Amino acid sequence: MADYLDRLARFAADLVLDSLAASTVAASRLVLLDTIGAILGGSALDENARLARLAAARSSRGGATLLGHAARADAFWAALSNATAGVALELDEGNRLGGGHPAIHVIPAALSVAEEQGLSGRRLLEAIVAGYEIGSRLGGATTARPNVHSHGTWGTISTAVAVARLAGSPPSVIRDVMNLSASMSPANSWTPALEGATIRNLYPGRAAFEGILAVELQRCGFTALRDAPSDVYGTLLAERFEPALAVEDLGASYRIEQNYFKFHACCRYNHFALEALGGLRRAHRFEAGDVVSAQVTTIPFGVRMADPEPASTLAAKFSIPYAVAAALVRGSTGIDAFEPKALEDPRIRELARRVTVSADPEMSPRRVDRPTARVRLSLRDGRALEETVSVVRGDAADPVPDQDIIDKFLALASPVLGDTRALRAAETVRRIDAIEDVRELTALLSLA
């Protein structure tokens, strides 16, 4: 009987766009659009602009676009730079079934390699769906250790599968690159995110680079463990790795349709409380100045995100008290709510110190059948308002109209590309599976 890696590799090798439901293809286009938007939005940050210049200098003859910049690089460096930019604003999509963010670990490398080779949009989408499915399933089979960050871990496999799929590799080769890439998985901790150290943003970039490298190493003749995920995740990075979960109901549905899109520019684990707070704002009349205190009960990891005085933009994105206070004071949690000007707002700072965070062990970010956060506000007029939330808007269980995803893309892309080019890019992604050469799309994502 074929083992789980054989089954996953065969699934990835056999996946063709014509066999997918129209809803799966539509979902893959939206995920591609959303991820490109996140990359473009993050490309303008100073450190990401410098990284792009480094990538171009190191590989000036490369054929892959550094999104949002005028330069190009080889696929290795372009994937690293683009993936790093794509997580910087905390607006990249994710998948609660996979416990991470599959698209940012699949799309940068797949797009760079497809562009270098002049491949079609159909092949790009096939690679994206395959890499997303395999990475998400391995992530869902993994119960990571408490301080292991999901970014970059099984993302190396996501990248490697997508790149191997672009090459039309047979199942035996895809299995080899899965095992090679698993042994190259970065061991990343949550600590940089919580402290606001932007080295954390490199996690998906490293995974993209190493996933491409795994495919090249296989071609060079490097050999892999027979079951590297069980070795690396089962003994080092995870408390538990359950291969059977990775192939449960394989092919019955696609994870790329079961994702979530982010509409708050901060860590997903903030979103539960922010959605509950939004419910209170819609149901009751009150202002930030009316709030005496806020009590947030949420998933167990939430207690690690309880610092009311984050020292940087990234740290603020991983602070529940800050995010709640910013939402109350500013009435929004977009990019501006976490930039330095907002961090210096004394109203937000003072209110954040009156937000407490506690955990409910029954709450889980992977489930939608029970609460994920409860917010209780004490107001100066004596009222006590409480709201509980289970599902966050933008999740597959509470989907948004496609136009909301398009509007989000345009808001991120237009400041970088200009309104006209951003609109053309969105339209090109809409018909990506009809495009013979993905360079038709990437030409619109460059400032050259």
C-alpha positions in Angstrom: 0.0 0.0 0.0 1.4 3.4 -0.9 2.3 5.5 2.1 1.2 9.1 2.8 4.1 10.7 0.9 3.4 8.6 -2.2 -0.2 9.6 -2.1 0.6 13.2 -1.7 3.2 13.2 -4.5 0.8 11.3 -6.8 -1.9 13.8 -6.1 0.4 16.8 -6.9 1.7 15.2 -10.1 -1.8 14.3 -11.4 -3.5 17.6 -10.6 -4.7 19.4 -13.7 -6.8 22.5 -14.0 -9.5 20.8 -16.1 -10.2 18.3 -13.3 -10.9 21.1 -10.8 -14.3 22.5 -10.0 -14.9 26.0 -11.2 -15.0 27.2 -7.5 -11.5 25.8 -6.9 -10.1 27.6 -9.9 -11.9 30.8 -8.9 -10.5 30.5 -5.3 -7.0 30.1 -6.7 -7.3 33.3 -8.7 -8.4 35.2 -5.7 -5.7 33.8 -3.5 -3.1 34.7 -6.2 -4.5 38.3 -6.4 -4.6 38.7 -2.6 -1.0 37.5 -2.2 0.3 39.7 -5.0 -1.4 42.7 -3.2 0.2 41.8 0.1 3.7 41.6 -1.6 3.2 44.9 -3.4 2.0 46.6 -0.2 5.0 45.4 1.8 7.5 46.1 -1.0 7.7 49.8 -0.2 9.0 49.3 3.4 12.5 50.5 3.7 14.1 47.1 4.6 12.2 45.4 1.9 13.3 47.9 -0.7 16.9 47.4 0.4 16.5 43.7 0.2 15.2 44.0 -3.4 18.2 46.0 -4.3 20.4 43.4 -2.8 18.6 40.7 -4.7 19.1 42.6 -8.0 22.7 43.2 -7.3 23.4 39.6 -6.5 21.7 38.3 -9.6 21.4 41.1 -12.1 20.9 38.8 -15.1 17.9 37.1 -13.5 14.6 36.8 -15.3 12.1 37.2 -12.4 10.4 40.4 -11.3 11.0 42.0 -7.9 7.4 43.0 -7.4 6.9 46.7 -6.8 10.5 47.5 -8.0 12.2 48.4 -11.3 14.8 45.6 -11.0 14.9 41.9 -11.6 16.7 38.9 -10.1 17.0 35.2 -10.5 14.1 33.1 -9.2 15.9 32.3 -5.9 16.4 35.9 -4.9 13.2 37.1 -6.3 11.2 34.5 -4.4 13.1 35.3 -1.2 12.6 39.1 -1.6 8.9 38.9 -2.6 7.9 36.4 0.0 9.6 38.5 2.7 7.7 41.6 1.6 4.4 39.7 1.5 4.3 39.1 5.2 5.5 42.5 6.4 2.1 44.1 6.6 0.4 41.0 8.2 -2.2 41.0 5.4 -1.4 37.7 3.7 -4.1 35.0 3.6 -4.0 31.9 5.7 -5.6 28.6 6.4 -6.8 27.5 9.8 -6.9 23.8 8.7 -3.2 24.1 7.9 -2.2 26.2 10.8 -0.3 28.8 8.8 -0.2 30.9 5.6 0.2 28.5 2.6 0.0 31.1 -0.2 2.9 33.2 0.8 5.0 30.0 0.8 3.8 28.9 -2.6 3.1 31.9 -4.8 6.4 33.9 -4.7 8.5 31.0 -5.8 5.9 29.6 -8.3 5.5 33.0 -9.9 9.2 33.7 -10.1 10.0 30.3 -11.6 7.1 30.4 -14.0 8.2 33.9 -15.2 11.8 32.8 -15.7 10.6 29.9 -17.8 7.8 31.8 -19.7 5.2 29.3 -18.5 1.4 29.7 -18.9 -1.1 30.9 -16.4 -2.7 27.4 -16.3 0.5 25.8 -15.2 1.0 28.5 -12.6 -2.4 27.8 -11.1 -1.9 24.1 -11.1 1.4 24.5 -9.2 -0.2 26.9 -6.8 -3.1 24.6 -6.0 -0.8 21.6 -5.6 1.7 23.3 -3.4 -1.0 24.9 -1.3 -2.8 21.6 -0.8 0.3 19.6 0.2 1.7 22.3 2.5 -1.6 22.9 4.2 -2.2 19.2 4.7 1.2 18.6 6.3 0.7 21.7 8.4 -2.7 20.3 9.6 -1.0 17.0 10.5 1.5 18.8 12.7 1.0 20.0 16.2 3.9 22.4 16.5 5.7 23.0 19.7 4.4 26.1 21.5 7.2 28.4 20.4 7.5 27.1 16.9 6.2 29.7 14.3 4.4 28.1 11.4 6.0 30.5 8.9 8.7 28.7 6.9 8.4 25.2 8.5 6.3 23.1 6.1 6.5 26.1 3.7 9.7 24.7 2.3 7.6 21.7 1.1 4.9 23.9 -0.3 7.4 25.7 -2.4 9.3 22.6 -3.5 6.0 20.9 -4.6 4.9 23.9 -6.6 8.3 24.3 -8.3 8.5 20.5 -9.1 4.9 20.7 -10.4 5.9 23.5 -12.8 8.6 21.2 -14.2 6.0 18.5 -14.8 7.9 16.2 -12.4 6.7 12.6 -11.9 5.5 11.5 -8.4 8.9 9.9 -7.5 10.7 13.2 -8.0 8.0 15.2 -6.2 8.4 12.8 -3.2 12.1 13.3 -3.3 11.9 17.1 -3.3 9.3 16.9 -0.5 11.8 14.9 1.7 14.7 17.1 0.7 12.8 20.3 1.5 11.5 18.9 4.8 15.1 18.4 5.9 15.8 22.1 5.0 12.8 23.5 7.0 13.8 26.5 9.0 13.3 26.2 12.8 11.6 29.5 13.5 10.3 30.8 16.9 7.5 33.2 17.8 9.9 35.4 19.8 11.0 37.8 17.0 7.3 38.4 16.1 6.3 39.1 19.7 9.3 41.4 20.2 8.9 43.1 16.8 12.2 41.9 15.2 11.7 42.0 11.5 13.9 39.0 10.9 10.7 37.2 11.4 9.5 38.5 8.0 12.3 36.5 6.4 10.8 33.2 7.4 8.7 32.7 4.3 11.5 34.1 2.2 14.0 31.5 3.4 11.4 28.8 2.8 10.9 30.0 -0.8 14.6 30.1 -1.4 15.2 26.7 0.1 12.2 25.1 -1.6 13.5 26.1 -5.0 17.0 24.8 -3.9 15.5 21.5 -2.9 14.3 20.9 -6.5 17.8 21.8 -7.8 19.5 19.6 -5.3 17.4 16.6 -6.4 18.5 17.3 -10.0 22.1 17.3 -8.7 21.7 13.9 -7.2 21.4 14.7 -3.5 19.5 12.0 -1.6 16.8 12.4 1.1 15.4 10.6 4.0 12.6 8.2 3.2 10.2 10.1 5.4 11.7 13.5 6.3 8.5 15.2 7.6 8.1 12.5 10.3 11.8 13.0 11.2 11.9 16.8 11.3 8.4 17.5 12.5 7.9 14.4 14.6 11.1 14.7 16.6 12.2 18.3 16.4 9.6 20.9 15.6 6.3 19.4 16.7 4.7 17.8 19.7 2.9 15.5 17.4 3.0 14.6 13.7 0.1 12.4 12.3 0.7 11.4 8.7 -2.8 9.9 8.4 -4.3 13.4 8.8 -2.3 14.6 5.8 -4.1 12.3 3.4 -7.5 12.2 5.1 -10.2 12.8 2.4 -7.5 13.7 -0.1 -9.1 15.0 -3.2 -12.5 15.4 -1.7 -12.1 19.1 -1.5 -9.3 21.7 -1.8 -7.7 23.6 1.0 -7.4 26.7 -1.2 -11.2 27.0 -1.0 -11.1 26.7 2.8 -8.8 29.6 3.5 -9.3 33.0 5.2 -8.5 36.5 3.9 -7.3 39.1 6.3 -9.0 42.5 6.7 -7.1 43.6 9.9 -3.4 44.4 9.3 -2.2 42.4 12.2 -1.7 38.8 13.5 -4.7 36.5 12.9 -4.8 35.8 16.6 -5.9 39.4 17.1 -8.7 39.1 14.7 -11.0 37.1 17.0 -11.1 39.9 19.6 -11.3 42.6 16.9 -14.3 40.9 15.3 -16.1 40.7 18.7 -15.3 44.3 19.3 -16.7 45.2 15.9 -19.9 43.5 16.8 -20.1 45.6 20.0 -19.5 48.8 18.0 -22.3 47.9 15.6 -24.8 47.0 18.3 -24.1 49.8 20.8 -23.4 53.5 20.9 -20.2 54.4 22.7 -16.8 56.1 22.1 -13.3 55.1 23.0 -13.4 57.7 25.8 -16.4 55.9 27.4 -14.4 52.7 27.9 -13.1 52.1 31.4 -11.6 48.7 30.7 -11.7 45.8 28.3 -11.3 42.2 29.1 -10.4 39.8 26.3 -10.7 36.0 26.7 -9.3 34.1 23.7 -7.2 31.2 22.6 -4.4 30.0 24.9 -1.6 31.6 22.7 -3.3 34.9 23.2 -1.7 35.4 26.6 1.6 35.6 24.9 0.3 38.6 22.9 -0.7 40.6 26.0 2.0 43.3 25.9 0.2 46.6 26.1 3.3 48.6 25.2 4.7 47.3 21.9 7.9 49.0 20.9 7.6 48.7 17.1 5.1 48.4 14.3 5.6 44.6 14.0 5.3 44.1 17.8 2.1 46.1 17.7 0.7 43.7 15.1 1.2 40.9 17.7 -0.3 42.8 20.7 -4.0 42.2 21.5 -4.2 45.2 23.9 -2.7 47.5 21.4 -4.9 46.2 18.5 -8.1 46.5 20.6 -7.2 50.0 21.8 -6.3 51.1 18.3 -9.6 49.8 17.0 -11.5 51.7 19.7 -9.6 55.0 19.2 -9.2 55.0 15.4 -12.3 53.0 14.4 -10.2 50.9 12.1 -7.3 48.3 12.1 -5.8 49.0 8.7 -2.1 49.6 7.9 -2.2 53.1 9.4 -3.3 51.8 12.8 0.0 50.1 13.3 2.4 52.7 11.9 4.7 54.9 14.1 2.3 57.8 14.2 -0.4 55.6 15.7 2.0 53.9 18.1 2.8 57.3 19.5 -0.8 58.2 20.1 -1.2 58.7 23.8 -4.9 57.8 23.7 -4.1 54.4 22.2 -1.2 53.8 24.6 -3.2 54.7 27.7 -6.2 52.6 26.7 -4.1 49.6 25.8 -2.9 49.5 29.4 -6.5 49.0 30.5 -7.0 45.9 28.2 -6.5 42.6 29.9 -6.1 39.2 28.2 -6.9 35.8 29.5 -7.1 32.3 27.9 -9.8 29.8 27.6 -8.3 26.3 26.9 -11.4 25.3 25.0 -10.9 28.0 22.4 -8.9 27.0 19.2 -8.0 29.0 16.1 -8.6 25.9 13.9 -12.3 25.5 14.8 -15.5 27.3 13.9 -17.9 25.4 16.1 -17.0 27.1 19.3 -16.0 30.6 20.4 -12.5 32.0 19.6 -12.8 35.2 21.6 -15.0 37.0 24.1 -14.7 40.7 24.7 -16.2 42.5 27.7 -16.2 46.3 27.9 -16.9 48.3 31.1 -18.2 51.7 30.3 -18.2 54.9 32.4 -22.0 55.0 32.4 -22.1 51.7 34.2 -22.9 49.5 31.2 -21.1 46.2 30.7 -21.1 45.1 27.1 -20.1 41.6 26.0 -19.7 39.9 22.7 -18.5 36.5 21.7 -17.2 35.5 18.2 -16.4 32.2 16.6 -15.7 32.9 12.9 -13.8 35.9 11.5 -15.1 37.7 8.5 -13.2 36.6 5.4 -13.0 33.0 6.6 -14.4 30.4 4.2 -17.0 29.9 6.9 -18.0 33.6 6.7 -16.9 34.5 3.2 -16.8 38.0 1.7 -17.8 39.0 -1.8 -15.1 38.7 -4.4 -15.2 42.5 -4.9 -13.9 42.9 -1.3 -10.8 41.0 -2.2 -10.4 43.0 -5.4 -10.8 46.3 -3.4 -8.2 45.1 -0.9 -5.8 44.4 -3.7 -6.3 47.8 -5.3 -5.8 49.6 -2.0 -2.5 47.8 -1.6 -1.3 47.9 -5.2 -2.4 51.3 -6.4 0.0 53.3 -4.2 2.8 51.3 -5.7 1.7 50.7 -9.3 -0.7 53.5 -9.9 -4.4 53.1 -10.3 -4.4 52.2 -14.0 -1.8 49.5 -13.8 -3.3 48.1 -10.6 -6.6 47.7 -12.3 -5.0 46.1 -15.3 -3.1 43.7 -13.0 -6.4 42.7 -11.3 -8.0 42.1 -14.6 -5.1 40.0 -15.8 -5.2 37.8 -12.7 -9.0 37.3 -13.3 -8.1 35.6 -16.6 -4.8 34.1 -15.6 -5.6 30.6 -16.7 -6.1 31.9 -20.3 -2.7 33.6 -20.5 0.0 31.8 -22.4 2.9 33.5 -20.7 2.8 34.7 -17.1 5.1 37.6 -18.1 2.0 39.3 -19.3 1.1 39.6 -15.6 4.5 40.2 -14.1 5.2 43.0 -16.5 2.4 44.9 -14.8 3.9 44.3 -11.4 7.2 45.9 -12.2 8.1 49.6 -12.1 10.6 49.2 -14.9 
